[in-house]
């Protein structure tokens, strides 16, 4: 896969899977909405502060973020850290009409937070080959990227 | 979700995601074909012995197996161990016509193996609630189950 094909896989995805180890040492996966990206290295996910994955990520932010397309047999696993943010800029950016259903007190709801996933490397998989993605490749590629809703961009 | 609804989610899935920690301490996810199940507690996955997830699982078999349906917002994360087996009975059972493309030497190809995932507990998620699945619930439910191809059964 070229780096642009990896980016397209990420951008056209509505969901990703986050992998982490919980406080009992168990491997864990959660499926999450993930549409805000800055290139390959930064990904934002709105979620409930009270959820078990947030509680665990606050204890250890070592995580992976996995995008895949079962139809095209493409996947990329990004390795890095998942930090829990209550930055109002991020919370405003990711807020959608109707989110009051999940967060009754709106953008400032204490149960509303944003996971900021930062990748330091990765590995991609496709029928025609697999290879690593280095920190340098991600940094170089992301220089030209802005933070945007990749799903909206791809599906418009 | 009822235990039968969880089983239906697993049976109708063609793929699952396996989560583990690699030798560098990084969280990892791989998307895998996973259609052979004995109830909720035992799942078989055919794969390449040389693949990086097999190498890592041989070092530490602590893993999770995650089934999800993005359309119905259902998911179950099973916690347990992923053991690498070369049992010929399993290898015959999971062999499909055309697999020579992946394993040129057939069923006895040294690069062909079966991951046996055994769940000791789990957690399920749906729009209407989430809860734990205990070892006792899994053991009790699986008493009535046989090892079968859930995907074929559900889609026939």
Interface residues (C-beta under 8 A of the other chain):
Chain A: X14 X15 X17 X19 X20 X21 X25 X26 X27 X28 X29 X30 X31 X62 X63 X64 X66 X68 X70 X75 X77 X79 X125
Chain B: X14 X15 X17 X19 X20 X21 X25 X26 X27 X28 X29 X30 X31 X62 X63 X64 X66 X68 X70 X75 X77 X79 X125
